[in-house]
């Protein structure tokens, strides 16, 4: 049995803000399988944040108090920038 419930994770990637959908879902689809087990756990932890927290971290320059989540935010931003180029 897979440790990660893919349907649940995909559902949690769908946010209430279009801006978040455009950054989180593509990262999940393109990069989740390549993450380490620890990174997958951190990504799932990131998904438990509210939309307002996520928006603040991704678009307003705020930082998560959880350093591992903050590192994941930065990785997602880096991957998004690579997709734009």
Secondary structure, DSSP 8 states (H G I E B T S, - for coil): --SS-HHHHHHHH--SSHHHHHHHHHHHHHHGGGS-HHHHHHHHHHHTS-HHHHHHHHHS----SSHHHHHHHHHHHHHHHHHH-
